[in-house]
Amino acid sequence: MHSSPPPDSFKRKRTTGSEYLCYVLEVGDCCALPFEPERPVAVWRDKVEKLFPGLKSYLFYKVNLEDASQEKIEALRDDNTLMGHLAIMKGSRGQAEELGDPRPGHREVDIVIAPIAPPPPPPPHPRALFIQALKDKDISPSQFAPATYGSATDSAEKLRTHPAADRPLAAQPDIPNTLLCGVFRRFEDNVQSSHPSPADYHLAVALRGCMSEIHTDKQPLRDAVNELFTMRFGESMAPHWIDGTYMVDGLQFFNTTKVALVRYKEDASEGPEPQFQVAHDYSIVTAQAAEEDGQSRLPLLLMTCVGSVLTFLGGVWNSEKPVVQKLFDATASFDWSQRDEPAMKRAARLMCAYTIAIAEISEYENPAQSPQFPDVTSWEDSQHQKHQFHYLERADHLLFRAIDESNHPLLIKFTQHQYSAALHTFCAQKGFAPELKAAVNIGGWWTMVIMVDLSGEYHSIGERGEFLQTVTQSRLEQFKNAVRGMHDAGFVHGDIHLGNILVHKTDTSKPLLLVGFDWGGSENDDVCYPGVMNTVVRRHPEAHSGLPIEAEHDRFMLNVL
């Protein structure tokens, strides 16, 4: 960068003992111009044109520096048209790592002048990557034959980038389909406890008649099932072309809305996996709508009909891609013997649950909040008063930060364990657990737990050495006494480890708090350990999956602390 004595109009002016004035010029490329109190920096018009022959416009800045930490910038434009906005960044000794180390012995500021590029385009739609991959690779039959998708020869990478019905395990979503869409929770409940109508029984028996036959090709099976569903619901489940390039085995509409999708296979034999195929079908069928509306969840009930076995899955979009998972206990074999009344009732309950679900999907309205969160956004208290909340972020796997209608912070937790509201409430009332607002059964085996969020004040310390350095012995004894009181009241916890103990960040006088009441409860209720337990945590030798939780186990874990 060229530097020479400035003309009168560009001379440095000293107005106070610590304020200096200089002019610097944007020249199209980033450049660091050191400001030295003894010598102002300036670049003149003729020199700029020689040094940068391609430059078509430029901009002068008057920089007023006070105590090397504040700046006031005023643009001085000439008659040329500016190519764009410019940015100025200042540096000081405290920012040397960001803008370069100032030379020792100089009171200077590194001034970096750089053009600001035009505003960047908005970030791609979160679903754009998935949808583009779908368009590039999968819609064209010449590039991707639907009949072969899901075969054992498919790469693991492809199975990870497509909805794969819970396989492999690494592809399972962070938030399951039953939390993204309440239709699927209610479907699972109805499979267990619904009361089928005569029409549901008739459909189940008729399906048994055609599905129990031996088929060497899937077309007769498809045609027979389609005829029965058309008679029952007045809507066909016939093959359907998507954009004239991709055909699915069966797509059902209800009141002009897509509600169900089916994939057939004549028998359980070698070849493509129908559950992978129907998951892929779902992504193709819903891709355009998902791209047009980033908030739409687009639930569909999915089926695989493999010989005599009918399996139901739920397909729904989160904020990035489709989530397709099997629905709990939603598989039935339609080849039961004439005397197998329980099997017939089970099949009829499936038909009843299906009937209810497609009616709900036909009238489905997207929740107001983003599909990156569960669809549940309120709860009722014991007085039947409804409380709304708004999700802010996901704090952990199925733990979310939220705010209520008064902007008070909440933690929303979803669990399928035996969450003990009684134990949580007892501990909160004794002052060693966060306040519990509610623990609500939302269906589909899920419990939603709403508690006060104390993460601004408390945190967990997972490393034992740091925990013992932070927590005083008196506070630890106070916590142990609280747990003893919990035992005296007839409760057990079962999972007292460092991750479930909260420590106040600044006030050493505050008591430790206990969280994680998913396993515990009253000893009189024979509460047991879950099937899957954290094996990293040290536990009592007799603490194993499925066995009762005992107070002695809690005491063992306390001593490990």
C-alpha positions, 0 to 999 in steps of 0.5 A: 500500500502506497503512503505519502504526505497528504494534502491539506484536506487530508492532514491528520488532526489532533483534537485531544490527547488520545484522538486521531483522525485519518482517512483510509480507502477501500480498494476492492481487496482486504488490506490492513492499514496500521494507524500510527500517531506519527504518520497518517495513512492515505492513498491518493486517487491517481495512485489507486488507479495505477495500483488497481487498474480494474477498480471502477469505484471506491469509497473514503472513510473518515475514522475517528479513534478515541482511546483505541477502542471506539470508532465513528465512521462517516462515508465520503463518496465521490461522484463514482457509483459505488459497487456495494456497501463496505464494512470496517472492523477495528482491532486492538491489542486485546484482539491481536489474535483476530486481526494480527499482532500490533507492532510492539511499542506502537499505540496502533489499531489495525483497521481492516477495510473489506467489501461486504458481499451482497446479502447472502441468499437465504439459507436453504430450506432445511428439507432442501438437501433431502428433497434435492437428493430425492430429485437427483437420484430417485424419481427417474425410473432409469436411475432408480428402480422402485422395485429394487429399493430396499434390497440387501445390495443397497448401500448402507449410505443410501439406507441412512439418507432415506427413511428406513423404518428404524433400520439400521439403528443409527438411522433412527430419528431423534424424535419419533413419529409418535411424538411428531404426530398425535394421530399415530399415538392414538392409533397405537392406543386404539390397536390396544383398546378400541371396540371394533364395529361390525364393519371392522369385523367384516373387513378383517374376515374378508381380508383373511379370505384373500390374504391367506391364499398362496400368491406367486405374484403380488398383482392378484393380492393387490387387486383383491385388497384394493377391492375390499378397501374400496367397498369399505371406505368408498375410496380406492387404494389403487396404484398411483403415478407420481409426476408420471415417473414413479408408481406406488402400489396403492395410495388411498384418498379420503375426502380428496386428502391422501391418507394411506399408502401401501406396498405389496409383496406376494410372500416373505421371501428374498428380495427388497424389504417392503418396509424400506420400499413404502418408506421411500414411497412416502418420501416421493409422494409427499416431497413436493408438498414438503418443499412448498410448505416447510411447516407441514408434517404431512402424516400418512398411514403406511402399510406393507402387505406381505402375503398374509401379514399386514404391518402398519407404519407412520410417516411424517415430516420433521423439519429436515426429512421424513420420519417413517417408523413401525407403529407399536403392536401394529402387525397382524397375520390374517391367516388365523384358524377358524377357532382363533377368536383372539387373532380375529379380534386383534385384526378387527381392532387394527381395522378399527384403528385404521378407520379412525386414523384415516379420518383424522388424517383427512382433517389434519391441521399442522401445529403452529410450532415447527416440525422440529419439535413434538406436536404437543404444546399444552397441558391441563392441570388438576383443575382442568385449566389449559396451559400453553407453552412454546418450544425454544430448543432441544436440550437433550434427546427428548428434553426441550426448553420452552416458555409458558404464556408468562415467559417463565422457563420450562423443561418439557420431557417425554418418556415411556418409562414409569415416570413417578409424579408422586416421587418428583412432587415429594422431592420438590416439596422437600426442596431438593428437586425442581418444581413439577408442573405436571406429568401427563399421559399423552397416549402412545405409551408416552408421558409428558413431564413439565417442570420448572427450568433451572438450567440458568442457575443449576448444572450437572457435573459429570466428572467425579473429581470436579464434583467433589471439589465443587460440592462441600461435604456439608452439602453432600451430607444434606443431600444424603439426608434428603434421600434418606427421608425419601426412603423413609416415605416409601420411595426409591429412585434407582438412578442416583448418579452425577448426571441426575444431580444438579449443583448451583453454579454460584451459590454454595449454600444452595442444596443439591437437586435430584432429577431423573424420576423415570424409573422410581416410585413407591416401593409398594408398587414394585417398581422395576429397572427398565430393560435398557440401563446405562452400563457406564454408571456404577450400580449395586450388584443386584441392580439389573434389568427387570428386577425391583428397585430397592432403597439399598441400591440408592444407598450404594450409589450415594456411597459411590459419589 
